């Protein structure tokens, strides 16, 4: 059958073939209004039977088989082999086909968030209709408007705005803990920007079911030398264990051939998803429904509702057809994503990147910005350059490490940036520099010679891109120059090789794979533009994810998680580390439990050294209150018993770090080990600030 990648729909699998058929060709079949009348029985020029049409989708060609009756009506649509994402793009294609069938028209809406795939579905059907001789009549038919049932006003303990990974996890944990939850997502799909990436999930705290990689797997890369708790990272393991229970699929770090490229070898707990992140969203959505979450898609929140004391008590919302309703809630959670698709906000905060191509998540329109500002909330780091990738023509990200094995040139054929030193963070420097280097047209090219090809760890993926038309293969450098009009490329390659011969990139300081660029093919070229993944700036919150005002006081009833709060290390006074799909998931997990009053504690052990030997401190934190309930010592020197027992008693009684200072070595070791244990239990901040 050939190579099947995680985005491919397998031909012949009943579960993988998107087929929609009408038993009756009535005008609307009860599904909508304003649909066209079916073509008359005396239609002329109709070629009845099954016709095939093909169009380019997000992952490759999409083929539609369309059955046409003798009178020119569409009887069924079947999407055969395609490379679109199951669980995300394929349902969007099914929706487009259903609307075409119901309305007997090509004038149907494209699905927001799955633009490439749903457009491909529409075009493929249109091309099949062209073959059948009936395309023009379906193009001139009235627009199909699906009927929707009005949603009545409702109430819930928690109202969540946004159905990405953070919002979904918050909804699941809160509902499982006994709260009533309503989740509103303005696009037709759940999953947010997670659906458009193949992110690595850093696993902190270990995992189960064969994926727990050595107990407290986060220890090798967790820095205890500074007084921070990195609470999202600490809780990722527990959130991911919940995901495992939902049926989400993982590949452990050591089974991922690309792991050495994006992760330091000491970070052994870095699983990567199988079958793409769409399967994560699908399983989370199922878990949310099973937990009793009321989920509303294609419903946009329009404003926050407050009472006279400025407490947030709900939201107003609007369906696609304009029907408005309200959700009264004790707690409102903003999980609205970022603002990479809000041109006005980009021009205000990030003008240098306002014209950058962005197709990562159409729902990231920064709806929350105005709401938070009106309530006196504040923002942080809004002018920090966004997180970026180079996006291929399909709108999907190419393997981020491709630049490490290529030379990168602008439209003239000249290099403009170092291709990287191999670090995970460094790859984003290329698209950012491209956007600043050529703001009017930031098109740039990754050109890989056979030397880079021999080292490239994703050769099968690159071949796949060539087969789908998103990359090109060339035998000669002159062919590249002619194809892409890179007038100065030959001169640039000669200059580059001269620098390689001297051993130093005097132009941009390249270190990784700084080697002779071959004068002989084959060569691979990807024409691309930069695209934004997320903004580092976001809403200012406190440790409990409560949105705060300019004085630092929580705005009652309002919380924010995930990309909505941006990169919290950049937030003054925060002690969290929030960035990436794993921490965003953990932020929802933490807040869901907090809102339900069932935050998980536990027992944690850490070690330190006294002058006499090793000391181990084991601290138990209560599940609900995060108070220290017990401290004991699995390993200690007998002579230190009385001092340590006194220290333990002092901590439990005061619910704060001990004031005792002598004997210095024992107290220092106790404090060090206790601090590590409290950081693991996510209560270090409270103890060091005297709030327990």
C-alpha positions as CSV (number, residue, x, y, z in Angstrom):
1,X,0.0,0.0,0.0
2,X,3.0,2.3,0.4
3,X,3.9,4.7,3.1
4,X,1.0,5.8,5.2
5,X,1.7,8.9,7.3
6,X,-0.3,10.2,10.2
7,X,-2.3,12.6,8.1
8,X,-3.3,10.0,5.5
9,X,-6.8,8.6,5.1
10,X,-6.4,4.9,4.2
11,X,-8.3,3.8,1.1
12,X,-10.6,0.9,1.7
13,X,-11.1,1.4,5.5
14,X,-14.7,1.8,6.4
15,X,-13.7,4.1,9.2
16,X,-11.5,6.2,7.1
17,X,-13.6,6.8,4.0
18,X,-15.8,9.9,4.2
19,X,-19.0,9.0,2.4
20,X,-22.3,10.9,2.4
21,X,-25.3,9.7,0.5
22,X,-28.9,11.0,0.2
23,X,-31.7,8.5,0.1
24,X,-33.8,11.3,-1.4
25,X,-32.9,14.3,-3.5
26,X,-35.4,16.6,-2.1
27,X,-34.3,20.3,-2.1
28,X,-33.2,20.6,1.5
29,X,-33.9,17.1,2.9
30,X,-35.0,18.8,6.1
31,X,-31.5,20.1,6.8
32,X,-31.6,23.7,5.8
33,X,-33.4,26.6,4.1
34,X,-32.9,28.5,0.9
35,X,-31.6,25.5,-1.0
36,X,-32.0,25.0,-4.7
37,X,-34.7,23.0,-6.4
38,X,-33.4,19.7,-7.8
39,X,-32.7,19.8,-11.6
40,X,-35.6,18.9,-13.7
41,X,-36.1,15.4,-15.2
42,X,-35.7,16.7,-18.7
43,X,-32.2,18.1,-18.0
44,X,-30.0,18.4,-21.1
45,X,-26.3,17.9,-21.4
46,X,-26.2,15.7,-18.3
47,X,-23.8,12.8,-18.3
48,X,-25.3,10.5,-15.6
49,X,-23.2,8.1,-13.5
50,X,-20.2,8.4,-11.2
51,X,-17.7,11.2,-11.9
52,X,-14.3,11.9,-10.2
53,X,-12.9,15.3,-9.4
54,X,-9.6,16.1,-7.7
55,X,-8.4,19.3,-5.9
56,X,-5.4,20.1,-3.8
57,X,-6.0,19.9,-0.1
58,X,-3.9,20.7,3.0
59,X,-2.1,17.4,3.0
60,X,-2.2,16.6,-0.7
61,X,-4.7,15.7,-3.5
62,X,-8.4,15.2,-2.5
63,X,-10.5,13.1,-4.8
64,X,-14.3,13.1,-4.8
65,X,-16.5,10.5,-6.5
66,X,-19.9,12.1,-7.3
67,X,-22.9,10.1,-8.4
68,X,-25.2,12.1,-10.8
69,X,-28.8,11.0,-11.6
70,X,-30.2,11.2,-15.2
71,X,-32.0,14.4,-14.3
72,X,-28.7,16.0,-13.1
73,X,-29.1,15.8,-9.3
74,X,-26.3,14.8,-7.0
75,X,-27.1,11.5,-5.4
76,X,-24.0,10.9,-3.3
77,X,-20.5,12.1,-2.6
78,X,-17.6,9.9,-1.6
79,X,-14.2,11.2,-0.8
80,X,-11.7,8.5,-1.7
81,X,-7.9,8.6,-1.0
82,X,-6.8,11.8,0.6
83,X,-4.2,13.1,3.0
84,X,-6.3,15.3,5.2
85,X,-6.4,15.0,9.0
86,X,-8.9,12.4,10.4
87,X,-10.9,13.8,13.3
88,X,-10.5,17.4,12.1
89,X,-10.2,18.1,8.4
90,X,-12.3,15.1,7.3
91,X,-15.4,16.1,9.3
92,X,-15.1,19.5,7.7
93,X,-15.1,17.9,4.3
94,X,-18.1,15.8,5.3
95,X,-19.9,19.0,6.4
96,X,-19.2,20.6,3.0
97,X,-20.5,17.6,1.2
98,X,-23.6,17.3,3.3
99,X,-24.5,20.9,2.6
100,X,-23.9,20.5,-1.2
101,X,-26.2,17.5,-1.1
102,X,-28.9,19.1,1.0
103,X,-28.9,22.3,-1.0
104,X,-28.0,20.9,-4.4
105,X,-25.7,23.8,-4.8
106,X,-22.0,24.6,-4.8
107,X,-22.7,27.8,-2.9
108,X,-22.0,26.6,0.6
109,X,-19.8,27.9,3.4
110,X,-16.2,26.9,3.9
111,X,-15.6,25.5,7.4
112,X,-13.6,28.0,9.5
113,X,-10.4,26.5,10.9
114,X,-10.3,23.8,8.1
115,X,-10.2,26.2,5.2
116,X,-7.8,24.3,2.9
117,X,-9.5,20.9,3.4
118,X,-13.0,22.1,3.0
119,X,-12.1,24.3,0.0
120,X,-10.5,21.2,-1.5
121,X,-13.7,19.2,-0.9
122,X,-15.8,21.9,-2.6
123,X,-13.4,22.2,-5.6
124,X,-13.1,18.4,-6.0
125,X,-16.9,18.1,-6.1
126,X,-17.1,21.0,-8.5
127,X,-14.5,19.4,-10.8
128,X,-16.6,16.2,-10.8
129,X,-19.7,18.2,-11.7
130,X,-17.7,19.8,-14.6
131,X,-17.1,16.3,-15.9
132,X,-20.8,15.5,-15.6
133,X,-21.7,18.6,-17.5
134,X,-23.7,20.2,-14.7
135,X,-21.2,22.5,-12.9
136,X,-22.7,25.7,-14.1
137,X,-26.2,25.0,-12.8
138,X,-24.8,24.1,-9.3
139,X,-22.7,27.3,-9.3
140,X,-25.8,29.4,-10.1
141,X,-28.0,27.8,-7.5
142,X,-29.0,29.7,-4.4
143,X,-26.7,29.7,-1.3
144,X,-27.4,26.9,1.2
145,X,-28.1,28.1,4.7
146,X,-28.2,25.3,7.2
147,X,-31.0,25.6,9.8
148,X,-29.9,25.8,13.4
149,X,-31.9,25.3,16.6
150,X,-31.9,28.3,18.9
151,X,-30.0,27.8,22.2
152,X,-31.9,29.0,25.2
153,X,-30.4,30.9,28.1
154,X,-28.6,28.6,30.5
155,X,-26.5,28.5,33.7
156,X,-23.5,26.6,34.9
157,X,-20.9,26.5,37.6
158,X,-18.2,27.2,35.0
159,X,-18.4,28.8,31.6
160,X,-15.4,28.2,29.4
161,X,-14.7,30.3,26.3
162,X,-12.6,28.4,23.9
163,X,-12.4,24.7,23.0
164,X,-8.6,24.3,22.6
165,X,-6.5,21.9,24.6
166,X,-6.5,24.2,27.7
167,X,-10.3,24.8,27.7
168,X,-11.1,21.2,27.0
169,X,-8.9,19.9,29.9
170,X,-10.3,22.5,32.3
171,X,-13.9,21.4,31.3
172,X,-13.1,17.8,31.7
173,X,-11.4,18.1,35.2
174,X,-14.1,20.5,36.5
175,X,-16.9,18.3,35.3
176,X,-15.4,15.1,36.6
177,X,-15.0,16.8,40.0
178,X,-18.7,17.6,40.1
179,X,-19.2,21.0,38.6
180,X,-21.6,21.9,35.8
181,X,-19.7,23.1,32.8
182,X,-20.6,24.9,29.6
183,X,-17.9,25.2,26.9
184,X,-18.3,27.6,23.9
185,X,-16.2,27.3,20.8
186,X,-16.8,29.8,17.9
187,X,-15.3,27.5,15.2
188,X,-17.0,24.3,14.1
189,X,-14.1,22.2,15.6
190,X,-12.7,21.5,19.0
191,X,-8.9,21.5,19.5
192,X,-7.8,25.0,18.7
193,X,-4.3,25.5,17.3
194,X,-3.3,22.1,18.6
195,X,-5.0,20.7,15.5
196,X,-2.5,22.5,13.2
197,X,0.7,21.3,14.8
198,X,2.6,18.2,15.6
199,X,4.0,19.4,18.9
200,X,6.3,17.5,21.2
201,X,4.7,17.1,24.6
202,X,7.3,17.5,27.3
203,X,6.4,15.0,30.0
204,X,7.2,16.2,33.5
205,X,6.5,13.9,36.4
206,X,6.6,10.6,34.5
207,X,3.8,8.6,32.8
208,X,2.1,5.3,33.3
209,X,1.2,2.2,31.2
210,X,4.7,1.6,30.0
211,X,5.4,5.3,29.3
212,X,6.6,6.2,32.8
213,X,10.2,6.8,32.0
214,X,11.9,6.3,35.3
215,X,9.8,7.8,38.1
216,X,10.2,11.5,38.5
217,X,11.4,12.0,34.9
218,X,11.4,15.7,35.1
219,X,14.2,15.9,37.6
220,X,17.1,15.9,35.1
221,X,16.0,19.2,33.5
222,X,14.2,20.9,36.4
223,X,16.2,23.6,38.0
224,X,15.7,23.9,41.8
225,X,18.4,26.5,42.2
226,X,15.9,29.3,41.8
227,X,12.8,29.9,43.9
228,X,10.2,28.9,41.3
229,X,7.8,26.1,41.0
230,X,7.1,25.7,37.3
231,X,3.8,24.4,38.3
232,X,2.4,23.6,34.8
233,X,5.5,21.6,34.0
234,X,5.3,19.7,37.2
235,X,1.7,18.8,36.6
236,X,2.0,17.8,32.9
237,X,2.6,14.1,33.8
238,X,-0.6,14.0,35.8
239,X,-2.6,15.7,33.0
240,X,-1.0,13.4,30.4
241,X,-1.9,10.3,32.5
242,X,-5.5,11.5,32.3
243,X,-5.1,11.8,28.5
244,X,-3.8,8.2,28.4
245,X,-7.0,7.1,30.2
246,X,-9.0,8.9,27.5
247,X,-7.3,6.7,24.9
248,X,-4.9,9.3,23.6
249,X,-1.9,7.7,21.8
250,X,1.8,8.4,22.6
251,X,5.2,7.4,21.3
252,X,7.8,7.4,24.1
253,X,10.8,9.6,23.6
254,X,13.2,6.8,22.8
255,X,10.9,5.5,20.0
256,X,10.8,8.9,18.2
257,X,13.6,9.1,15.6
258,X,13.5,12.9,15.6
259,X,13.9,13.2,19.4
260,X,17.6,14.0,19.4
261,X,17.0,16.9,17.1
262,X,14.5,18.8,19.3
263,X,15.4,17.6,22.8
264,X,18.5,17.4,24.9
265,X,19.4,13.8,25.6
266,X,18.9,14.2,29.3
267,X,15.2,15.0,28.9
268,X,14.0,11.4,28.5
269,X,10.4,12.1,29.1
270,X,9.4,13.8,25.9
271,X,6.7,11.7,24.1
272,X,5.4,12.7,20.7
273,X,1.9,12.0,19.5
274,X,1.0,9.3,17.0
275,X,-1.7,10.0,14.4
276,X,-1.3,13.8,14.9
277,X,-2.9,16.0,17.5
278,X,-6.3,15.7,15.9
279,X,-6.8,12.4,17.7
280,X,-6.0,14.2,21.0
281,X,-8.8,16.7,20.4
282,X,-11.2,14.0,19.3
283,X,-10.6,11.9,22.5
284,X,-10.7,15.0,24.7
285,X,-14.0,16.0,23.2
286,X,-15.5,12.6,23.8
287,X,-14.2,12.6,27.4
288,X,-15.8,16.1,27.9
289,X,-19.2,14.9,26.7
290,X,-19.0,11.8,28.8
291,X,-18.2,13.9,31.9
292,X,-21.4,15.9,31.2
293,X,-19.9,19.1,29.7
294,X,-22.4,21.1,27.6
295,X,-20.4,21.8,24.4
296,X,-21.5,24.4,21.9
297,X,-19.5,24.8,18.6
298,X,-20.0,27.5,16.0
299,X,-21.0,29.7,18.9
300,X,-19.1,32.9,19.6
301,X,-18.9,34.6,23.0
302,X,-19.5,38.3,22.5
303,X,-19.1,39.9,25.9
304,X,-18.7,39.3,29.6
305,X,-21.6,39.9,32.0
306,X,-20.8,41.6,35.3
307,X,-22.8,42.7,38.3
308,X,-22.6,46.1,40.2
309,X,-19.5,45.0,42.0
310,X,-17.6,44.3,38.8
311,X,-17.8,40.5,39.4
312,X,-18.0,38.4,36.3
313,X,-21.2,36.4,36.4
314,X,-21.6,35.1,32.9
315,X,-21.2,35.6,29.2
316,X,-23.3,36.6,26.2
317,X,-23.0,34.5,23.1
318,X,-24.2,34.4,19.5
319,X,-24.9,31.5,17.1
320,X,-24.0,31.6,13.5
321,X,-27.5,32.6,12.5
322,X,-27.4,35.7,14.8
323,X,-29.4,34.2,17.7
324,X,-28.2,35.5,21.0
325,X,-28.3,33.8,24.4
326,X,-26.6,34.1,27.8
327,X,-24.7,31.8,30.1
328,X,-24.9,32.6,33.8
329,X,-21.9,31.2,35.6
330,X,-20.1,31.4,38.9
331,X,-16.8,31.3,37.1
332,X,-15.8,32.3,33.6
333,X,-12.6,30.9,32.1
334,X,-11.0,32.6,29.1
335,X,-9.3,29.9,26.9
336,X,-9.6,32.0,23.8
337,X,-6.1,31.4,22.4
338,X,-3.9,34.2,21.2
339,X,-4.4,37.1,18.7
340,X,-2.3,36.0,15.7
341,X,-5.3,36.5,13.5
342,X,-6.3,39.9,14.8
343,X,-4.7,42.4,12.4
344,X,-5.7,45.4,14.5
345,X,-4.1,43.9,17.6
346,X,-1.0,42.9,15.6
347,X,-0.6,46.4,14.2
348,X,-1.0,47.8,17.7
349,X,1.4,45.5,19.6
350,X,3.6,43.8,16.9
351,X,3.6,46.1,13.9
352,X,6.8,44.5,12.5
353,X,4.9,41.3,12.1
354,X,1.4,42.5,11.2
355,X,1.8,41.5,7.5
356,X,3.2,38.0,8.3
357,X,1.3,35.1,6.7
358,X,-0.5,33.2,9.5
359,X,-2.7,30.2,8.9
360,X,-2.2,28.3,12.2
361,X,-5.6,28.7,13.8
362,X,-8.3,30.9,12.4
363,X,-9.9,31.1,15.8
364,X,-7.0,33.0,17.4
365,X,-8.6,36.5,17.0
366,X,-7.9,37.9,20.4
367,X,-11.6,38.3,21.4
368,X,-10.6,38.5,25.1
369,X,-8.4,41.6,24.7
370,X,-11.3,44.1,24.7
371,X,-13.2,42.3,27.4
372,X,-10.3,42.2,29.8
373,X,-9.4,45.8,29.2
374,X,-12.9,47.0,29.9
375,X,-12.8,45.3,33.3
376,X,-9.4,46.9,34.3
377,X,-7.3,43.9,33.5
378,X,-3.8,44.2,32.1
379,X,-1.5,42.6,29.7
380,X,2.2,41.6,29.7
381,X,4.9,41.2,27.0
382,X,2.7,42.3,24.2
383,X,5.6,43.7,22.2
384,X,7.7,40.5,22.4
385,X,8.3,39.0,19.0
386,X,5.9,36.1,18.4
387,X,6.7,32.4,18.2
388,X,7.0,31.5,14.6
389,X,7.6,28.8,12.1
390,X,8.1,28.7,8.4
391,X,4.8,27.5,6.7
392,X,4.7,25.7,3.4
393,X,2.2,26.6,0.7
394,X,-0.4,24.3,2.3
395,X,-0.4,26.3,5.5
396,X,1.1,23.5,7.5
397,X,4.5,23.8,9.2
398,X,7.4,22.0,7.7
399,X,9.7,20.0,10.1
400,X,11.1,22.8,12.1
401,X,14.7,21.5,11.9
402,X,14.8,21.6,8.1
403,X,16.8,24.9,8.2
404,X,19.6,23.1,10.0
405,X,20.2,21.0,6.9
406,X,19.7,23.6,4.2
407,X,20.9,27.0,3.2
408,X,18.1,29.6,3.5
409,X,17.9,32.4,0.9
410,X,15.6,35.3,0.1
411,X,14.0,36.0,-3.2
412,X,17.2,37.3,-4.7
413,X,19.0,34.1,-3.8
414,X,21.1,35.6,-1.0
415,X,21.4,34.2,2.6
416,X,20.0,36.6,5.2
417,X,20.3,34.6,8.5
418,X,22.2,31.9,10.3
419,X,20.5,28.6,9.6
420,X,20.9,27.7,13.3
421,X,23.0,26.0,15.9
422,X,20.7,23.0,16.3
423,X,18.9,24.2,19.4
424,X,15.1,23.7,19.8
425,X,14.5,27.4,20.2
426,X,16.8,28.6,17.5
427,X,14.8,27.4,14.5
428,X,12.2,30.1,15.1
429,X,14.8,32.7,14.4
430,X,14.8,32.0,10.7
431,X,11.1,32.9,10.0
432,X,11.3,35.9,12.4
433,X,14.3,37.3,10.6
434,X,12.6,36.6,7.2
435,X,9.7,38.7,8.3
436,X,11.9,41.6,9.3
437,X,14.3,41.2,6.4
438,X,11.6,41.5,3.7
439,X,8.5,42.9,5.3
440,X,6.7,43.5,2.0
441,X,7.2,39.9,0.8
442,X,8.9,37.6,3.3
443,X,9.0,34.6,0.9
444,X,12.2,32.6,1.4
445,X,13.6,29.3,0.3
446,X,15.1,26.2,2.1
447,X,17.6,24.7,-0.3
448,X,19.0,21.3,0.6
449,X,21.9,19.7,-1.3
450,X,22.8,16.0,-1.2
451,X,25.2,16.5,1.7
452,X,22.3,17.9,3.8
453,X,20.0,15.2,2.5
454,X,22.3,12.5,3.7
455,X,22.0,13.9,7.3
456,X,18.4,15.0,7.2
457,X,16.3,12.9,9.7
458,X,12.9,13.4,7.9
459,X,13.7,12.3,4.4
460,X,10.5,10.4,4.0
461,X,8.5,13.5,5.0
462,X,10.4,15.6,2.4
463,X,9.8,13.1,-0.3
464,X,6.1,13.2,0.7
465,X,6.1,17.0,0.3
466,X,7.6,16.7,-3.2
467,X,5.0,14.2,-4.2
468,X,2.2,16.5,-3.0
469,X,3.7,19.5,-4.8
470,X,4.8,21.4,-1.6
471,X,8.5,21.0,-2.3
472,X,10.5,20.5,-5.5
473,X,13.4,18.3,-6.5
474,X,16.0,19.6,-9.0
475,X,19.1,18.0,-10.7
476,X,21.0,21.3,-11.1
477,X,21.5,24.6,-9.4
478,X,20.7,26.4,-12.6
479,X,17.3,24.7,-12.7
480,X,16.5,26.1,-9.2
481,X,17.6,29.6,-10.3
482,X,15.4,29.4,-13.4
483,X,12.4,28.0,-11.6
484,X,12.4,30.4,-8.7
485,X,14.2,33.4,-10.4
486,X,16.9,33.4,-7.7
487,X,19.3,35.6,-9.7
488,X,22.1,35.7,-7.2
489,X,22.0,32.1,-6.0
490,X,25.0,30.9,-7.9
491,X,27.2,33.7,-6.7
492,X,25.9,33.2,-3.1
493,X,26.7,29.5,-3.2
494,X,30.2,30.2,-4.4
495,X,30.7,32.8,-1.6
496,X,29.3,30.3,1.0
497,X,31.7,27.6,-0.1
498,X,34.6,30.0,0.2
499,X,33.7,30.7,3.8
500,X,33.4,26.9,4.4
501,X,36.9,26.5,3.1
502,X,38.2,29.1,5.6
503,X,36.2,27.5,8.4
504,X,34.1,30.5,9.5
505,X,30.7,31.9,8.5
506,X,31.7,35.5,8.6
507,X,28.3,36.6,7.3
508,X,26.0,35.1,9.9
509,X,28.0,32.8,12.2
510,X,26.5,29.5,11.2
511,X,27.8,26.6,13.3
512,X,25.7,23.5,12.7
513,X,26.2,21.6,9.4
514,X,28.5,24.4,8.1
515,X,29.8,22.3,5.3
516,X,30.5,22.5,1.6
517,X,27.4,23.0,-0.5
518,X,27.4,20.6,-3.4
519,X,27.7,21.7,-7.0
520,X,25.9,18.5,-8.0
521,X,22.3,17.5,-7.5
522,X,19.9,16.3,-6.4
523,X,18.6,19.4,-4.6
524,X,15.4,19.9,-2.7
525,X,13.7,23.3,-2.4
526,X,10.8,24.5,-0.2
527,X,9.4,27.9,-1.0
528,X,7.8,29.2,2.2
529,X,6.7,32.2,4.2
530,X,6.8,32.8,8.0
531,X,3.7,32.2,10.1
532,X,2.9,32.9,13.7
533,X,2.1,30.1,16.1
534,X,1.4,32.1,19.2
535,X,2.1,35.4,20.9
536,X,4.2,35.5,24.1
537,X,2.2,38.3,25.5
538,X,-1.1,37.8,27.2
539,X,-3.5,38.5,30.0
540,X,-1.9,39.0,33.5
541,X,-3.1,36.4,36.0
542,X,-2.0,35.3,39.4
543,X,-0.9,31.8,40.5
544,X,-4.5,30.6,40.5
545,X,-5.1,31.8,37.0
546,X,-7.4,34.6,38.2
547,X,-7.3,37.7,35.9
548,X,-5.9,40.6,37.9
549,X,-6.4,44.4,37.6
550,X,-3.7,47.0,37.5
551,X,-3.3,46.8,41.3
552,X,-2.8,43.1,41.2
553,X,-6.1,42.3,42.7
554,X,-8.2,39.4,41.2
555,X,-11.2,40.3,39.1
556,X,-13.9,38.2,40.8
557,X,-15.2,35.3,38.7
558,X,-12.7,35.7,35.8
559,X,-9.9,33.3,35.0
560,X,-7.6,32.8,32.0
561,X,-5.5,29.8,30.9
562,X,-3.4,28.5,28.0
563,X,-2.3,30.8,25.2
564,X,-4.6,33.5,26.5
565,X,-2.0,34.2,29.3
566,X,0.9,33.8,26.9
567,X,4.4,33.0,28.3
568,X,4.1,33.4,32.0
569,X,7.9,33.5,32.7
570,X,7.7,37.0,31.1
571,X,5.0,38.0,33.5
572,X,6.4,40.0,36.5
573,X,6.1,38.1,39.8
574,X,4.9,34.9,38.2
575,X,6.7,31.7,39.2
576,X,5.2,29.4,36.5
577,X,6.5,28.2,33.2
578,X,3.7,28.1,30.7
579,X,4.4,27.7,27.1
580,X,3.7,24.9,24.6
581,X,0.9,22.4,24.3
582,X,1.9,20.4,27.4
583,X,1.9,23.3,29.9
584,X,-1.3,24.7,28.3
585,X,-3.0,21.3,28.9
586,X,-1.7,21.3,32.5
587,X,-3.0,24.9,33.1
588,X,-6.5,23.7,32.3
589,X,-6.0,20.6,34.5
590,X,-4.9,22.7,37.4
591,X,-7.7,25.3,37.1
592,X,-10.4,22.7,36.7
593,X,-9.4,21.1,40.0
594,X,-9.0,24.4,41.7
595,X,-12.5,25.6,40.7
596,X,-14.0,22.4,42.0
597,X,-11.9,22.6,45.3
598,X,-10.3,19.2,44.6
599,X,-6.8,20.2,43.8
600,X,-4.6,17.2,44.1
601,X,-1.8,17.1,46.7
602,X,0.3,14.0,47.5
603,X,3.5,12.9,49.2
604,X,6.9,13.9,47.8
605,X,10.4,13.1,48.8
606,X,13.6,15.1,48.2
607,X,17.2,14.8,49.5
608,X,20.0,17.1,50.6
609,X,23.3,16.8,52.4
610,X,24.3,17.8,55.9
611,X,27.8,17.8,57.3
612,X,27.2,14.3,58.6
613,X,25.6,12.7,55.6
614,X,22.4,12.4,53.5
615,X,19.0,13.8,54.6
616,X,15.8,12.8,53.0
617,X,12.6,14.8,53.7
618,X,9.2,13.4,52.9
619,X,6.3,15.9,52.9
620,X,2.6,15.1,52.6
621,X,0.3,17.9,51.2
622,X,-3.5,17.6,51.6
623,X,-5.4,17.1,48.4
624,X,-7.9,19.9,48.8
625,X,-6.2,22.6,50.9
626,X,-2.6,22.2,49.8
627,X,-1.7,22.4,53.5
628,X,1.3,20.4,54.8
629,X,-0.2,17.5,56.8
630,X,3.0,15.6,57.7
631,X,6.8,15.6,57.4
632,X,9.0,12.6,58.1
633,X,12.5,11.5,57.3
634,X,13.2,8.3,55.4
635,X,16.9,8.9,55.8
636,X,18.6,11.0,58.5
637,X,21.5,10.9,60.9
638,X,20.4,9.8,64.4
639,X,22.1,12.7,66.1
640,X,20.0,15.2,64.1
641,X,16.6,13.6,65.2
642,X,15.6,16.2,67.8
643,X,16.4,19.2,65.6
644,X,14.6,17.8,62.5
645,X,11.5,16.8,64.5
646,X,11.4,20.4,65.9
647,X,11.7,21.8,62.4
648,X,9.0,19.5,61.1
649,X,6.7,20.5,63.9
650,X,7.4,24.2,63.3
651,X,6.5,24.0,59.6
652,X,3.3,22.1,60.2
653,X,2.1,24.5,62.9
654,X,3.0,27.7,61.0
655,X,2.3,26.4,57.5
656,X,5.4,28.4,56.4
657,X,9.1,27.9,56.0
658,X,10.9,27.5,59.4
659,X,12.3,30.6,61.2
660,X,14.9,28.5,63.0
661,X,18.5,29.0,61.8
662,X,20.7,26.8,63.9
663,X,22.5,24.4,63.5
664,X,23.1,25.9,60.1
665,X,24.0,22.8,58.1
666,X,21.0,20.8,59.3
667,X,18.6,23.7,58.8
668,X,20.0,24.5,55.3
669,X,19.7,20.8,54.2
670,X,16.1,20.6,55.7
671,X,15.1,23.8,53.9
672,X,16.6,22.7,50.6
673,X,14.9,19.3,50.6
674,X,11.6,20.7,51.9
675,X,11.7,23.4,49.2
676,X,12.1,20.7,46.5
677,X,9.2,18.7,48.0
678,X,7.0,21.7,48.2
679,X,7.8,22.7,44.6
680,X,6.7,19.2,43.5
681,X,3.5,19.6,45.6
682,X,3.0,23.1,44.0
683,X,2.7,24.9,47.4
684,X,6.2,26.3,47.6
685,X,5.0,29.8,46.6
686,X,2.4,29.9,49.4
687,X,4.9,28.8,52.0
688,X,7.7,31.2,51.0
689,X,5.2,34.1,50.9
690,X,3.6,33.2,54.3
691,X,0.1,32.6,52.8
692,X,-0.4,29.2,54.4
